[in-house]
Amino acid sequence: MFEPVAHFGLYPFNTFGMDVEAAYFSSVRKEEELLELKNQDAYKQGIFVLGGGSNILFTKDVSAWVVRNEIKGIEKIKEDNAHVWLKVGAGEVWHLFVLYCVDNNYAGVENLSLIPGTVGAAPMQNIGAYGVEVKDVIESVRFFNIESGTFEEYNNEACQFGYRDSVFKRLLKGKVIITSVVFKLNKVPVYNTSYGNIQQELDAKGITELSIKAISDAVISIRSSKLPDPKVIGNAGSFFKNPEIPSSQYQQLKMKYPDMPGYKINETITKVPAGWLIEQCGWKGFRENDYGVHQHQALVLVNYSKARGAQIAALSERIMASVHDKFNIDLEREVQIV
Ligand SMILES: Cc1cc2nc3c(=O)[nH]c(=O)nc-3n(C[C@H](O)[C@H](O)[C@H](O)COP(=O)(O)OP(=O)(O)OC[C@H]3O[C@@H](n4cnc5c(N)ncnc54)[C@H](O)[C@@H]3O)c2cc1C
C-alpha cells in the first residue's frame, strides 16, 4: 500500500546494513500513486527516494518520507533491423534487466552485469563498469517532479551524463522520482572485451566465439571473485570516484612514484585509480572495531557487523585527508551520505 508507515526500519533496504529508521516509509508500485504524495501529511517531512540502497550510507535516522521505488515492467516500444527500444520500470532490479537482455540477445548492457540496485538509479550516477557506461544505451528518462506534481521526460542529452554523474545527481537532486527509463539496445552486438580482465577470463574458460552471454558470464565471474558480497559484508561498492587530475600533475607524481597507474582522458586530463592511491597510503585491509577497508579492494569500505554509518563516514574523511597529504589529490565520494 502507498499509505506511509511511521518508524520504519531500513536495515534490510541498504547494502551497508545500517540499522536506521525512516520517519515514514512507502513502496510505490504505480506511477499514478505519486500523484497522491502531496495529499499525505508525511509529505511535509520531505521525500527521499530509495532504490536498492546500494549506493547510500545512512549515518542517522531519516527524517524524510522514504519512498521506495518498486515500479516494474519491461515493454518493447519500438524495433528496427538494428535496434530495439525497451521501456523499463524504475523499480526493476538492474541485474535481472541485464539477464533479460542477455536472454533475448539484446546487446549493450552485458558489461554492466551484476551491478546491484534498480534500473531507476542507473541514470542517477550513470553506472559504469568494464569500459561501458549506461549513458551509451539510454534513450530517455521519465520522472515525476515532486514539487510541480507532473511527469516529465528527458532525452539523453538533457540528462547531462558524465563520469558517475548526471543532472539527477546535481540540479534535480532530491527533486524528482525516476519512474522509467527507455534503453536503445543493439541487435547486432559490438563486443567490448578490452577492459579489465574480461579477455583473460574468456581465454581461461576456453571461449573463442564471443557472445553477449559469454561476456555477461565472464563479468559475473570476475565480479563475484573480486567484490565483497553485501549479503556477507556490508558495503556499497566503490566508495570513491577515480580522480581526474591535470596530466602535468600526473607526470610530476609519476617521477616520484614510477608505478603510479594513469589513464589519459584527453590531452590535459589523466584519471588515476583511487584504489591505488588509498593502498599507497596504507589503508588496504585496515580494520577498527566493526568497520574498515576491504582487504582485497582498497576502494571498498566495509561494515563487518554493527558499525555505524557515522564511523564509516569518518573513516572516509581520514582516507581523503591522507590521500590529499601524500599526493595533493582530492578524492570525491561516489556513495551518497545521508
Ligand atoms: C558490491 C557493489 C558493487 C557495485 N558496483 C558498481 C559498479 O561497478 N558500477 C557502478 O556504477 N556502481 C556500482 N555500485 C553502486 C550501486 O550499485 C549503483 O550506484 C546503483 O545504481 C545504485 O542503485 P540503487 O537502486 O541501489 O540506488 P540507491 O542506493 O537506493 O540510491 C542511490 C541514489 O539514487 C537516488 N535514487 C534511487 N532511485 C531513484 C529513482 N527512481 N529516482 C530518483 N532518485 C533515485 C537515491 O535517492 C540516492 O540518492 C556497486 C554497489 C555495490 C554494493
PDBQT file of the ligand as one rigid body, heavy atoms in Angstrom, charges set to zero:
ROOT
HETATM    1  C1  LIG A 401      29.027  -4.690  -4.365  1.00  0.00    +0.000 C 
HETATM    2  C2  LIG A 401      28.681  -3.431  -5.136  1.00  0.00    +0.000 A 
HETATM    3  C3  LIG A 401      29.234  -3.221  -6.387  1.00  0.00    +0.000 A 
HETATM    4  C4  LIG A 401      28.942  -2.061  -7.120  1.00  0.00    +0.000 A 
HETATM    5  N1  LIG A 401      29.497  -1.905  -8.356  1.00  0.00    +0.000 NA
HETATM    6  C5  LIG A 401      29.211  -0.805  -9.085  1.00  0.00    +0.000 A 
HETATM    7  C6  LIG A 401      29.780  -0.633 -10.398  1.00  0.00    +0.000 A 
HETATM    8  O1  LIG A 401      30.515  -1.480 -10.899  1.00  0.00    +0.000 OA
HETATM    9  N2  LIG A 401      29.470   0.496 -11.077  1.00  0.00    +0.000 N 
HETATM   10  C7  LIG A 401      28.631   1.448 -10.559  1.00  0.00    +0.000 A 
HETATM   11  O2  LIG A 401      28.401   2.445 -11.253  1.00  0.00    +0.000 OA
HETATM   12  N3  LIG A 401      28.077   1.304  -9.337  1.00  0.00    +0.000 NA
HETATM   13  C8  LIG A 401      28.346   0.208  -8.593  1.00  0.00    +0.000 A 
HETATM   14  N4  LIG A 401      27.789   0.062  -7.343  1.00  0.00    +0.000 N 
HETATM   15  C9  LIG A 401      26.939   1.129  -6.790  1.00  0.00    +0.000 C 
HETATM   16  C10 LIG A 401      25.411   0.895  -6.987  1.00  0.00    +0.000 C 
HETATM   17  O3  LIG A 401      25.138  -0.440  -7.259  1.00  0.00    +0.000 OA
HETATM   18  C11 LIG A 401      24.838   1.755  -8.117  1.00  0.00    +0.000 C 
HETATM   19  O4  LIG A 401      25.106   3.113  -7.891  1.00  0.00    +0.000 OA
HETATM   20  C12 LIG A 401      23.318   1.564  -8.281  1.00  0.00    +0.000 C 
HETATM   21  O5  LIG A 401      22.889   2.228  -9.443  1.00  0.00    +0.000 OA
HETATM   22  C13 LIG A 401      22.534   2.074  -7.082  1.00  0.00    +0.000 C 
HETATM   23  O6  LIG A 401      21.201   1.658  -7.263  1.00  0.00    +0.000 OA
HETATM   24  P1  LIG A 401      20.176   1.600  -6.073  1.00  0.00    +0.000 P 
HETATM   25  O7  LIG A 401      18.845   1.291  -6.648  1.00  0.00    +0.000 OA
HETATM   26  O8  LIG A 401      20.667   0.701  -5.013  1.00  0.00    +0.000 OA
HETATM   27  O9  LIG A 401      20.199   3.117  -5.591  1.00  0.00    +0.000 OA
HETATM   28  P2  LIG A 401      20.087   3.658  -4.092  1.00  0.00    +0.000 P 
HETATM   29  O10 LIG A 401      21.339   3.314  -3.361  1.00  0.00    +0.000 OA
HETATM   30  O11 LIG A 401      18.814   3.241  -3.481  1.00  0.00    +0.000 OA
HETATM   31  O12 LIG A 401      20.052   5.222  -4.356  1.00  0.00    +0.000 OA
HETATM   32  C14 LIG A 401      21.182   5.897  -4.840  1.00  0.00    +0.000 C 
HETATM   33  C15 LIG A 401      20.808   7.369  -5.077  1.00  0.00    +0.000 C 
HETATM   34  O13 LIG A 401      19.874   7.437  -6.148  1.00  0.00    +0.000 OA
HETATM   35  C16 LIG A 401      18.645   8.008  -5.714  1.00  0.00    +0.000 C 
HETATM   36  N5  LIG A 401      17.592   7.224  -6.394  1.00  0.00    +0.000 N 
HETATM   37  C17 LIG A 401      17.425   5.887  -6.372  1.00  0.00    +0.000 A 
HETATM   38  N6  LIG A 401      16.382   5.534  -7.148  1.00  0.00    +0.000 NA
HETATM   39  C18 LIG A 401      15.871   6.680  -7.648  1.00  0.00    +0.000 A 
HETATM   40  C19 LIG A 401      14.770   6.984  -8.509  1.00  0.00    +0.000 A 
HETATM   41  N7  LIG A 401      13.971   6.042  -9.014  1.00  0.00    +0.000 N 
HETATM   42  N8  LIG A 401      14.530   8.306  -8.804  1.00  0.00    +0.000 NA
HETATM   43  C20 LIG A 401      15.316   9.285  -8.303  1.00  0.00    +0.000 A 
HETATM   44  N9  LIG A 401      16.374   9.045  -7.487  1.00  0.00    +0.000 NA
HETATM   45  C21 LIG A 401      16.651   7.759  -7.173  1.00  0.00    +0.000 A 
HETATM   46  C22 LIG A 401      18.624   7.870  -4.206  1.00  0.00    +0.000 C 
HETATM   47  O14 LIG A 401      17.856   8.887  -3.604  1.00  0.00    +0.000 OA
HETATM   48  C23 LIG A 401      20.111   8.017  -3.874  1.00  0.00    +0.000 C 
HETATM   49  O15 LIG A 401      20.468   9.368  -3.861  1.00  0.00    +0.000 OA
HETATM   50  C24 LIG A 401      28.061  -1.097  -6.581  1.00  0.00    +0.000 A 
HETATM   51  C25 LIG A 401      27.492  -1.319  -5.314  1.00  0.00    +0.000 A 
HETATM   52  C26 LIG A 401      27.790  -2.476  -4.601  1.00  0.00    +0.000 A 
HETATM   53  C27 LIG A 401      27.144  -2.712  -3.268  1.00  0.00    +0.000 C 
ENDROOT
TORSDOF 0
